[in-house]
Amino acid sequence: MTLLAHAATSGEPSCYSRLTNEWFCMQYVRDRQSEIVDATTQHLQITIAAVVLGVLIAFPMALVARRFPRLESSILAVSTGIYTIPSLALFPLLVPFTGLTATTVIIGLALYALTVLVRSMLEGLRSVPADVRESATGLGYGAGRLLVRVELPLALPVIMAGLRVATVSTVALTTVGSLVAYGGLGNLIKDGVLTNFRAELLTAAVLCVVLAVLLDVLIVVLQWLMTPWTRGARA
């Protein structure tokens, strides 16, 4: 990206021109509003898609690990081992199958999220008291109904705690998608670093933090709405 080098009408250089290149510059935000909004929207879409895909993959893995204890260590080892693969290696491995698209980033981030999601789901299900399961079974609850009506609601606080960690970390990792040109705000950060464009770099970094905080708050509120019995217990 080329920095503005023309002078303003007053004869003073723009706060993000090469002559000044300031960190804080609202004029940059106004002038590049469309570009910033597009990058933020892409960042949010990729993050949400990756977390949702991670949940869809992690949940059956956690169920299998609980149902078959002998497979637990292998499942946890796989989910943790994926996180050790650097993004510089993982994304290129996916490119031959998904191309240089947002799908590459979404799949990669979903796999990284498994490290937290699988463990939190497994621990959440384990936190359900055995006597509660026995009581529900005695009342005629089958395996499916027991899971949906009893175990998941009671496991929800632990699962949501893991989801918060996975979501916030995914917001940060989405920036790595700039390797394949689908990094949302990471594209702006990368460009800001390469061109020493301070206003662009700081604006994108701040927006990443804002997104992480907003999504974390949203999950907390969602948990509060989904677990009304916990509010009564605290009161």
C-alpha positions in Angstrom: 0.0 0.0 0.0 1.3 3.4 -0.9 1.2 6.1 1.8 -0.3 9.4 1.0 2.3 12.0 0.3 0.2 14.9 -0.8 -0.3 17.8 1.5 -3.6 18.8 3.0 -5.4 21.9 2.0 -3.8 23.8 4.9 -0.4 22.9 3.6 0.3 20.5 6.5 1.1 16.9 5.6 -1.5 14.2 6.4 -0.9 12.4 9.8 -0.2 9.2 7.9 1.9 10.6 5.0 5.5 9.6 4.7 6.5 12.9 6.2 4.7 12.2 9.5 3.7 8.5 9.7 2.0 8.8 13.1 0.7 5.9 15.1 -2.6 7.5 15.9 -4.4 8.9 12.9 -8.2 9.2 12.7 -7.8 10.7 9.2 -6.5 7.3 8.1 -9.5 5.6 9.6 -11.9 7.9 7.7 -10.0 7.8 4.4 -9.6 4.0 4.5 -12.9 3.2 6.1 -14.1 0.8 3.4 -10.9 -1.1 3.4 -10.9 -1.4 7.2 -14.5 -2.5 7.3 -13.9 -5.2 4.7 -10.9 -6.5 6.5 -12.8 -6.6 9.8 -15.7 -8.3 8.3 -13.5 -11.0 6.7 -11.7 -11.5 10.0 -15.0 -11.9 11.9 -16.4 -14.3 9.3 -13.3 -16.5 9.2 -13.1 -16.6 13.0 -16.7 -17.6 13.5 -16.6 -20.2 10.7 -13.4 -21.7 12.1 -14.8 -21.9 15.7 -18.1 -23.5 14.5 -16.2 -26.0 12.4 -13.9 -26.7 15.4 -16.9 -27.4 17.6 -18.5 -29.7 15.1 -15.3 -31.7 14.9 -14.4 -31.6 18.6 -17.7 -32.8 20.0 -17.8 -36.2 18.4 -14.1 -36.6 19.3 -14.9 -35.9 22.9 -17.8 -38.3 22.9 -15.6 -41.1 21.4 -12.9 -40.4 24.0 -15.4 -40.7 26.8 -17.1 -43.8 25.4 -13.8 -45.6 24.7 -11.2 -44.8 27.4 -8.5 -46.7 25.5 -8.8 -44.1 22.7 -8.7 -41.1 24.9 -4.9 -40.7 25.0 -4.7 -41.1 21.2 -7.5 -38.5 20.5 -6.0 -36.0 22.9 -2.5 -36.6 21.4 -3.8 -35.9 17.9 -5.7 -32.8 18.9 -2.8 -31.4 20.8 -0.2 -32.5 18.2 -1.9 -30.5 15.4 -1.4 -27.3 17.4 2.4 -27.9 17.3 2.4 -27.7 13.5 3.5 -24.2 12.5 1.0 -22.3 10.3 3.7 -21.8 7.8 3.6 -25.6 7.3 0.0 -26.4 7.9 -1.6 -23.9 5.4 0.6 -24.9 2.5 -0.3 -28.5 3.2 -4.0 -27.6 2.8 -3.6 -25.4 -0.3 -3.4 -28.3 -2.8 -6.8 -29.4 -1.6 -8.6 -26.1 -0.9 -6.6 -23.7 -3.0 -5.7 -20.1 -2.0 -9.1 -19.5 -0.4 -10.6 -18.6 2.9 -11.5 -22.4 3.3 -7.7 -23.0 3.8 -7.6 -20.7 6.7 -10.9 -21.8 8.2 -9.9 -25.5 8.2 -6.4 -24.7 9.6 -7.8 -22.6 12.4 -10.5 -25.2 13.2 -7.8 -27.8 13.6 -5.9 -25.6 15.9 -9.0 -25.0 18.1 -9.3 -28.7 18.7 -6.6 -28.6 21.3 -8.8 -26.6 23.7 -12.2 -27.7 22.5 -11.8 -31.4 22.8 -10.3 -31.2 26.3 -12.9 -28.8 27.6 -15.8 -30.9 26.2 -14.4 -34.1 27.6 -13.8 -32.5 31.0 -17.3 -30.9 31.0 -19.0 -34.2 30.3 -16.9 -35.9 33.0 -17.9 -33.2 35.5 -21.5 -34.4 35.5 -22.1 -36.3 38.8 -22.5 -40.1 38.4 -25.6 -40.1 40.6 -27.3 -37.6 38.3 -26.7 -39.9 35.4 -28.0 -42.9 37.4 -31.1 -41.0 38.4 -31.8 -39.9 34.9 -31.3 -43.5 33.6 -33.7 -44.7 36.3 -36.3 -42.3 35.1 -36.1 -43.9 31.6 -33.7 -41.5 29.9 -32.0 -43.2 26.9 -28.4 -42.4 25.9 -29.3 -39.6 23.5 -31.9 -38.0 25.7 -29.5 -38.3 28.7 -26.8 -36.5 26.8 -29.0 -33.7 25.4 -31.3 -33.1 28.4 -29.0 -33.8 31.4 -25.3 -34.0 30.6 -24.8 -31.2 28.2 -26.6 -28.6 30.3 -24.6 -29.5 33.4 -21.3 -29.6 31.3 -22.1 -26.3 29.7 -20.0 -24.0 32.1 -16.8 -26.0 31.5 -17.5 -26.3 27.7 -18.2 -22.6 27.4 -15.0 -21.7 29.3 -13.1 -23.7 26.7 -15.0 -22.1 23.9 -14.0 -18.7 25.2 -10.3 -19.6 25.1 -10.6 -21.2 21.7 -12.5 -18.2 20.2 -10.1 -15.5 21.6 -7.0 -17.5 20.3 -8.7 -18.0 16.9 -9.2 -14.2 16.6 -5.4 -13.9 17.1 -4.5 -16.8 14.8 -6.8 -15.6 12.0 -4.2 -12.9 11.3 -1.8 -15.7 10.1 -4.2 -16.2 7.2 -2.4 -13.3 5.5 0.0 -16.0 4.3 -2.7 -16.9 1.7 -4.2 -13.4 1.5 -7.2 -14.3 3.7 -6.1 -13.0 7.1 -8.7 -10.3 7.6 -7.1 -7.6 9.8 -3.9 -9.7 9.5 -3.6 -8.5 5.9 -3.4 -4.9 7.1 -1.0 -5.8 9.9 1.3 -7.6 7.4 1.1 -4.6 5.0 1.8 -2.2 7.9 4.9 -4.1 9.0 6.3 -4.4 5.4 5.7 -0.7 4.6 6.3 0.7 8.1 2.8 2.1 7.9 2.2 2.9 11.6 -1.4 4.0 11.4 -2.5 0.9 9.5 -0.6 -1.4 11.8 -1.9 0.1 15.0 -5.5 0.4 13.7 -5.6 -3.3 12.7 -4.0 -4.5 15.9 -6.5 -2.5 18.1 -9.4 -3.9 16.1 -8.1 -7.4 16.7 -8.2 -6.8 20.4 -11.6 -5.2 20.2 -13.0 -8.2 18.2 -11.5 -10.7 20.8 -13.1 -8.8 23.7 -16.5 -8.4 22.0 -16.7 -12.1 21.1 -15.6 -13.1 24.6 -18.3 -10.9 26.1 -20.8 -12.4 23.7 -20.0 -15.9 24.8 -20.3 -15.0 28.4 -23.7 -13.4 27.8 -24.8 -16.5 25.8 -23.7 -18.8 28.7 -25.6 -16.6 31.2 -28.8 -16.9 29.1 -28.3 -20.7 28.6 -27.7 -21.5 32.3 -30.4 -19.7 34.3 -30.1 -22.3 37.1 -26.6 -21.0 37.9 -27.9 -17.5 38.5 -30.4 -18.9 41.0 -27.7 -20.8 42.8 -25.5 -17.8 43.1 -28.3 -15.7 44.5 
